[in-house]
Amino acid sequence: MAAQVNENNESESLDLSVNEEILQSYKGPVPRHVAIIMDGNGRWAKSRGMKRIRGHHEGAHAVRRVVESCRYFGVEVLTLYAFSAQNWSRPRDEVSGLMTLFDIYIRRERKRLIKNQVGLKVIGDRDKLSPKLQRSIAALEEATSQDPKMSLQVAVSYGGREEILRASRELARAVSEGKLDPDSISEEHFEQFLYTAGCPDPDLMIRTSGEVRISNFLLWQLAYSEIYVTDVLWPDFDEAQLVAAFESFGSRERRFGLTGDQLEDEDDSNDSD
């Protein structure tokens, strides 16, 4: 799938601050769902003699670049790992600063998200967020819910294991209430209880800062995702870095447990149709 926005000349109506010339250089397949572990904000700031929260502020600019770039390409779903369930254990001033920054982002990006038809959805344990922030999130989700062209899922107070446990409890409750036969439970049944219900699994997962681990992120959903790791710290991740990730994705053969010969046979069968 080539860049859908270019094909439909839709980029003229988007509110973009990214370098379209760089984006236009990519002609390969575009993943339907891109998931990103945004890592390296603190190290970016520390290497410059700044407080860690400054790195998070700079990281917010990278968020805008990636959201707009993915919207330009026609990505259907973009999931960003913003704050994990384990991040609550960080120093109180950093946690407070991150929550404030998230609230600022919600208010500052409202008009741009609506104009670009990007629907926001926050996934994670919202009960741990302040009532004010929960209201702000709900308001923006509602405001961006009208016919979105791209879904932006922001994982806040999120953990993959925690999500699976939550889904398991809901599944067990459905069985105990007689709504579901345990012998009939399938992957599709289980996925209905995940935060990402109804959303395709990520085709591509990107991690910045060079760390080679998934850090409790989308443990169920990443089963067959292509993984791209870059040493670039998140605040420095830009259009060119996203294109590099897409180029890596486009060069891979996605087998989903099959052999290369089986995929070739499928292609030959499709061609004969």
TORKOL-4160 file (C-alpha; in steps of 0.2 Angstrom, whole numbers, padded with zeros to 4 digits, m for minus):
273
<pt num="1" X="0000" Y="0000" Z="0000"/>
<pt num="2" X="0008" Y="0016" Z="m0005"/>
<pt num="3" X="0006" Y="0033" Z="0004"/>
<pt num="4" X="m0013" Y="0035" Z="0003"/>
<pt num="5" X="m0013" Y="0053" Z="0007"/>
<pt num="6" X="m0003" Y="0057" Z="m0008"/>
<pt num="7" X="m0013" Y="0046" Z="m0020"/>
<pt num="8" X="m0029" Y="0055" Z="m0014"/>
<pt num="9" X="m0021" Y="0073" Z="m0014"/>
<pt num="10" X="m0028" Y="0074" Z="0004"/>
<pt num="11" X="m0012" Y="0082" Z="0010"/>
<pt num="12" X="m0018" Y="0099" Z="0004"/>
<pt num="13" X="m0031" Y="0098" Z="0018"/>
<pt num="14" X="m0020" Y="0093" Z="0032"/>
<pt num="15" X="m0013" Y="0104" Z="0045"/>
<pt num="16" X="0005" Y="0098" Z="0043"/>
<pt num="17" X="0021" Y="0105" Z="0051"/>
<pt num="18" X="0032" Y="0091" Z="0044"/>
<pt num="19" X="0044" Y="0090" Z="0029"/>
<pt num="20" X="0033" Y="0083" Z="0015"/>
<pt num="21" X="0048" Y="0081" Z="0004"/>
<pt num="22" X="0056" Y="0069" Z="0015"/>
<pt num="23" X="0040" Y="0059" Z="0017"/>
<pt num="24" X="0037" Y="0059" Z="m0002"/>
<pt num="25" X="0054" Y="0050" Z="m0004"/>
<pt num="26" X="0046" Y="0034" Z="0003"/>
<pt num="27" X="0037" Y="0023" Z="m0010"/>
<pt num="28" X="0036" Y="0007" Z="m0001"/>
<pt num="29" X="0022" Y="m0002" Z="0008"/>
<pt num="30" X="0014" Y="0007" Z="0023"/>
<pt num="31" X="0010" Y="m0003" Z="0039"/>
<pt num="32" X="m0008" Y="m0002" Z="0044"/>
<pt num="33" X="m0004" Y="m0001" Z="0063"/>
<pt num="34" X="0012" Y="0007" Z="0069"/>
<pt num="35" X="0017" Y="0005" Z="0088"/>
<pt num="36" X="0031" Y="0015" Z="0096"/>
<pt num="37" X="0040" Y="0014" Z="0112"/>
<pt num="38" X="0046" Y="0032" Z="0114"/>
<pt num="39" X="0062" Y="0030" Z="0124"/>
<pt num="40" X="0077" Y="0041" Z="0128"/>
<pt num="41" X="0069" Y="0057" Z="0134"/>
<pt num="42" X="0078" Y="0057" Z="0150"/>
<pt num="43" X="0095" Y="0053" Z="0142"/>
<pt num="44" X="0093" Y="0066" Z="0129"/>
<pt num="45" X="0091" Y="0079" Z="0143"/>
<pt num="46" X="0104" Y="0072" Z="0154"/>
<pt num="47" X="0117" Y="0073" Z="0140"/>
<pt num="48" X="0114" Y="0091" Z="0138"/>
<pt num="49" X="0115" Y="0095" Z="0156"/>
<pt num="50" X="0096" Y="0098" Z="0158"/>
<pt num="51" X="0083" Y="0091" Z="0169"/>
<pt num="52" X="0074" Y="0075" Z="0163"/>
<pt num="53" X="0057" Y="0084" Z="0161"/>
<pt num="54" X="0065" Y="0095" Z="0148"/>
<pt num="55" X="0068" Y="0079" Z="0138"/>
<pt num="56" X="0050" Y="0075" Z="0139"/>
<pt num="57" X="0045" Y="0092" Z="0133"/>
<pt num="58" X="0056" Y="0090" Z="0118"/>
<pt num="59" X="0049" Y="0072" Z="0116"/>
<pt num="60" X="0031" Y="0080" Z="0114"/>
<pt num="61" X="0038" Y="0089" Z="0098"/>
<pt num="62" X="0043" Y="0072" Z="0091"/>
<pt num="63" X="0025" Y="0065" Z="0095"/>
<pt num="64" X="0018" Y="0079" Z="0084"/>
<pt num="65" X="0030" Y="0075" Z="0070"/>
<pt num="66" X="0026" Y="0056" Z="0070"/>
<pt num="67" X="0007" Y="0059" Z="0072"/>
<pt num="68" X="0007" Y="0070" Z="0057"/>
<pt num="69" X="0019" Y="0059" Z="0047"/>
<pt num="70" X="0009" Y="0044" Z="0050"/>
<pt num="71" X="m0007" Y="0053" Z="0045"/>
<pt num="72" X="0001" Y="0059" Z="0029"/>
<pt num="73" X="0006" Y="0041" Z="0024"/>
<pt num="74" X="m0012" Y="0034" Z="0028"/>
<pt num="75" X="m0007" Y="0024" Z="0043"/>
<pt num="76" X="m0023" Y="0018" Z="0051"/>
<pt num="77" X="m0018" Y="0016" Z="0069"/>
<pt num="78" X="m0003" Y="0023" Z="0078"/>
<pt num="79" X="0000" Y="0018" Z="0096"/>
<pt num="80" X="0012" Y="0027" Z="0107"/>
<pt num="81" X="0019" Y="0021" Z="0124"/>
<pt num="82" X="0018" Y="0036" Z="0134"/>
<pt num="83" X="0018" Y="0031" Z="0152"/>
<pt num="84" X="0019" Y="0013" Z="0159"/>
<pt num="85" X="0011" Y="0005" Z="0174"/>
<pt num="86" X="0028" Y="0004" Z="0181"/>
<pt num="87" X="0032" Y="0022" Z="0178"/>
<pt num="88" X="0022" Y="0027" Z="0193"/>
<pt num="89" X="0037" Y="0022" Z="0204"/>
<pt num="90" X="0048" Y="0036" Z="0196"/>
<pt num="91" X="0052" Y="0052" Z="0206"/>
<pt num="92" X="0036" Y="0061" Z="0211"/>
<pt num="93" X="0041" Y="0077" Z="0203"/>
<pt num="94" X="0045" Y="0068" Z="0186"/>
<pt num="95" X="0028" Y="0059" Z="0187"/>
<pt num="96" X="0019" Y="0076" Z="0191"/>
<pt num="97" X="0028" Y="0084" Z="0177"/>
<pt num="98" X="0023" Y="0071" Z="0164"/>
<pt num="99" X="0005" Y="0071" Z="0169"/>
<pt num="100" X="0005" Y="0090" Z="0167"/>
<pt num="101" X="0013" Y="0089" Z="0150"/>
<pt num="102" X="0000" Y="0076" Z="0145"/>
<pt num="103" X="m0014" Y="0088" Z="0150"/>
<pt num="104" X="m0005" Y="0102" Z="0140"/>
<pt num="105" X="m0003" Y="0091" Z="0125"/>
<pt num="106" X="m0022" Y="0087" Z="0125"/>
<pt num="107" X="m0027" Y="0105" Z="0125"/>
<pt num="108" X="m0013" Y="0111" Z="0113"/>
<pt num="109" X="m0016" Y="0098" Z="0100"/>
<pt num="110" X="m0035" Y="0098" Z="0100"/>
<pt num="111" X="m0038" Y="0108" Z="0085"/>
<pt num="112" X="m0024" Y="0100" Z="0075"/>
<pt num="113" X="m0031" Y="0083" Z="0079"/>
<pt num="114" X="m0048" Y="0087" Z="0074"/>
<pt num="115" X="m0043" Y="0096" Z="0058"/>
<pt num="116" X="m0032" Y="0081" Z="0053"/>
<pt num="117" X="m0046" Y="0069" Z="0057"/>
<pt num="118" X="m0036" Y="0060" Z="0070"/>
<pt num="119" X="m0046" Y="0051" Z="0083"/>
<pt num="120" X="m0038" Y="0050" Z="0101"/>
<pt num="121" X="m0040" Y="0035" Z="0112"/>
<pt num="122" X="m0031" Y="0033" Z="0128"/>
<pt num="123" X="m0028" Y="0015" Z="0134"/>
<pt num="124" X="m0022" Y="0010" Z="0151"/>
<pt num="125" X="m0028" Y="0011" Z="0169"/>
<pt num="126" X="m0037" Y="0028" Z="0169"/>
<pt num="127" X="m0042" Y="0026" Z="0188"/>
<pt num="128" X="m0024" Y="0031" Z="0193"/>
<pt num="129" X="m0026" Y="0047" Z="0183"/>
<pt num="130" X="m0032" Y="0063" Z="0191"/>
<pt num="131" X="m0051" Y="0067" Z="0189"/>
<pt num="132" X="m0047" Y="0083" Z="0179"/>
<pt num="133" X="m0035" Y="0073" Z="0167"/>
<pt num="134" X="m0048" Y="0060" Z="0165"/>
<pt num="135" X="m0061" Y="0073" Z="0160"/>
<pt num="136" X="m0049" Y="0081" Z="0148"/>
<pt num="137" X="m0046" Y="0064" Z="0140"/>
<pt num="138" X="m0064" Y="0060" Z="0138"/>
<pt num="139" X="m0068" Y="0077" Z="0131"/>
<pt num="140" X="m0055" Y="0075" Z="0118"/>
<pt num="141" X="m0059" Y="0057" Z="0114"/>
<pt num="142" X="m0077" Y="0063" Z="0111"/>
<pt num="143" X="m0072" Y="0078" Z="0100"/>
<pt num="144" X="m0061" Y="0068" Z="0089"/>
<pt num="145" X="m0073" Y="0053" Z="0087"/>
<pt num="146" X="m0082" Y="0059" Z="0072"/>
<pt num="147" X="m0076" Y="0049" Z="0056"/>
<pt num="148" X="m0057" Y="0049" Z="0060"/>
<pt num="149" X="m0045" Y="0044" Z="0046"/>
<pt num="150" X="m0032" Y="0038" Z="0059"/>
<pt num="151" X="m0033" Y="0032" Z="0077"/>
<pt num="152" X="m0020" Y="0038" Z="0089"/>
<pt num="153" X="m0019" Y="0026" Z="0104"/>
<pt num="154" X="m0009" Y="0034" Z="0118"/>
<pt num="155" X="m0004" Y="0021" Z="0131"/>
<pt num="156" X="m0005" Y="0029" Z="0148"/>
<pt num="157" X="m0003" Y="0020" Z="0165"/>
<pt num="158" X="m0002" Y="0005" Z="0154"/>
<pt num="159" X="0006" Y="m0012" Z="0156"/>
<pt num="160" X="0004" Y="m0027" Z="0144"/>
<pt num="161" X="0003" Y="m0040" Z="0158"/>
<pt num="162" X="m0009" Y="m0029" Z="0167"/>
<pt num="163" X="m0020" Y="m0028" Z="0152"/>
<pt num="164" X="m0020" Y="m0047" Z="0150"/>
<pt num="165" X="m0024" Y="m0050" Z="0168"/>
<pt num="166" X="m0039" Y="m0037" Z="0166"/>
<pt num="167" X="m0045" Y="m0046" Z="0150"/>
<pt num="168" X="m0044" Y="m0063" Z="0159"/>
<pt num="169" X="m0054" Y="m0057" Z="0174"/>
<pt num="170" X="m0067" Y="m0050" Z="0162"/>
<pt num="171" X="m0067" Y="m0067" Z="0152"/>
<pt num="172" X="m0069" Y="m0077" Z="0168"/>
<pt num="173" X="m0083" Y="m0065" Z="0174"/>
<pt num="174" X="m0092" Y="m0069" Z="0157"/>
<pt num="175" X="m0090" Y="m0087" Z="0160"/>
<pt num="176" X="m0096" Y="m0087" Z="0178"/>
<pt num="177" X="m0112" Y="m0077" Z="0172"/>
<pt num="178" X="m0116" Y="m0090" Z="0159"/>
<pt num="179" X="m0113" Y="m0078" Z="0145"/>
<pt num="180" X="m0099" Y="m0088" Z="0137"/>
<pt num="181" X="m0095" Y="m0107" Z="0136"/>
<pt num="182" X="m0077" Y="m0110" Z="0142"/>
<pt num="183" X="m0074" Y="m0123" Z="0128"/>
<pt num="184" X="m0079" Y="m0111" Z="0115"/>
<pt num="185" X="m0066" Y="m0097" Z="0120"/>
<pt num="186" X="m0055" Y="m0092" Z="0105"/>
<pt num="187" X="m0042" Y="m0079" Z="0102"/>
<pt num="188" X="m0056" Y="m0068" Z="0095"/>
<pt num="189" X="m0066" Y="m0069" Z="0112"/>
<pt num="190" X="m0051" Y="m0064" Z="0122"/>
<pt num="191" X="m0046" Y="m0049" Z="0111"/>
<pt num="192" X="m0063" Y="m0042" Z="0114"/>
<pt num="193" X="m0058" Y="m0039" Z="0132"/>
<pt num="194" X="m0042" Y="m0030" Z="0128"/>
<pt num="195" X="m0040" Y="m0011" Z="0127"/>
<pt num="196" X="m0036" Y="m0013" Z="0109"/>
<pt num="197" X="m0052" Y="m0022" Z="0105"/>
<pt num="198" X="m0057" Y="m0020" Z="0086"/>
<pt num="199" X="m0040" Y="m0014" Z="0082"/>
<pt num="200" X="m0028" Y="m0023" Z="0070"/>
<pt num="201" X="m0012" Y="m0030" Z="0078"/>
<pt num="202" X="0003" Y="m0019" Z="0075"/>
<pt num="203" X="0012" Y="m0022" Z="0059"/>
<pt num="204" X="0028" Y="m0013" Z="0064"/>
<pt num="205" X="0034" Y="m0009" Z="0082"/>
<pt num="206" X="0048" Y="0004" Z="0083"/>
<pt num="207" X="0059" Y="0007" Z="0098"/>
<pt num="208" X="0070" Y="0022" Z="0100"/>
<pt num="209" X="0086" Y="0024" Z="0111"/>
<pt num="210" X="0094" Y="0007" Z="0106"/>
<pt num="211" X="0086" Y="m0004" Z="0120"/>
<pt num="212" X="0082" Y="m0021" Z="0113"/>
<pt num="213" X="0066" Y="m0026" Z="0124"/>
<pt num="214" X="0048" Y="m0023" Z="0123"/>
<pt num="215" X="0045" Y="m0017" Z="0141"/>
<pt num="216" X="0028" Y="m0024" Z="0145"/>
<pt num="217" X="0021" Y="m0016" Z="0129"/>
<pt num="218" X="0006" Y="m0024" Z="0120"/>
<pt num="219" X="0012" Y="m0041" Z="0124"/>
<pt num="220" X="m0003" Y="m0050" Z="0116"/>
<pt num="221" X="m0003" Y="m0039" Z="0101"/>
<pt num="222" X="0015" Y="m0039" Z="0096"/>
<pt num="223" X="0015" Y="m0058" Z="0092"/>
<pt num="224" X="0019" Y="m0056" Z="0074"/>
<pt num="225" X="0024" Y="m0038" Z="0073"/>
<pt num="226" X="0040" Y="m0033" Z="0064"/>
<pt num="227" X="0052" Y="m0024" Z="0076"/>
<pt num="228" X="0063" Y="m0010" Z="0072"/>
<pt num="229" X="0076" Y="m0003" Z="0085"/>
<pt num="230" X="0086" Y="0013" Z="0082"/>
<pt num="231" X="0099" Y="0021" Z="0093"/>
<pt num="232" X="0091" Y="0038" Z="0090"/>
<pt num="233" X="0084" Y="0045" Z="0106"/>
<pt num="234" X="0065" Y="0050" Z="0105"/>
<pt num="235" X="0067" Y="0069" Z="0105"/>
<pt num="236" X="0078" Y="0067" Z="0089"/>
<pt num="237" X="0066" Y="0055" Z="0080"/>
<pt num="238" X="0060" Y="0064" Z="0065"/>
<pt num="239" X="0052" Y="0061" Z="0047"/>
<pt num="240" X="0069" Y="0054" Z="0041"/>
<pt num="241" X="0069" Y="0042" Z="0055"/>
<pt num="242" X="0051" Y="0036" Z="0052"/>
<pt num="243" X="0055" Y="0034" Z="0033"/>
<pt num="244" X="0070" Y="0023" Z="0038"/>
<pt num="245" X="0059" Y="0012" Z="0049"/>
<pt num="246" X="0046" Y="0010" Z="0035"/>
<pt num="247" X="0060" Y="0006" Z="0023"/>
<pt num="248" X="0066" Y="m0008" Z="0035"/>
<pt num="249" X="0048" Y="m0014" Z="0036"/>
<pt num="250" X="0046" Y="m0014" Z="0017"/>
<pt num="251" X="0061" Y="m0025" Z="0015"/>
<pt num="252" X="0055" Y="m0039" Z="0026"/>
<pt num="253" X="0045" Y="m0055" Z="0021"/>
<pt num="254" X="0031" Y="m0057" Z="0033"/>
<pt num="255" X="0028" Y="m0076" Z="0035"/>
<pt num="256" X="0016" Y="m0077" Z="0050"/>
<pt num="257" X="0023" Y="m0095" Z="0054"/>
<pt num="258" X="0023" Y="m0100" Z="0036"/>
<pt num="259" X="0038" Y="m0104" Z="0025"/>
<pt num="260" X="0044" Y="m0094" Z="0010"/>
<pt num="261" X="0039" Y="m0107" Z="m0002"/>
<pt num="262" X="0021" Y="m0107" Z="0005"/>
<pt num="263" X="0020" Y="m0088" Z="0003"/>
<pt num="264" X="0026" Y="m0090" Z="m0015"/>
<pt num="265" X="0012" Y="m0103" Z="m0018"/>
<pt num="266" X="m0001" Y="m0092" Z="m0011"/>
<pt num="267" X="0005" Y="m0078" Z="m0022"/>
<pt num="268" X="0005" Y="m0089" Z="m0038"/>
<pt num="269" X="m0013" Y="m0095" Z="m0033"/>
<pt num="270" X="m0019" Y="m0077" Z="m0031"/>
<pt num="271" X="m0011" Y="m0072" Z="m0048"/>
<pt num="272" X="m0020" Y="m0086" Z="m0056"/>
<pt num="273" X="m0037" Y="m0079" Z="m0050"/>
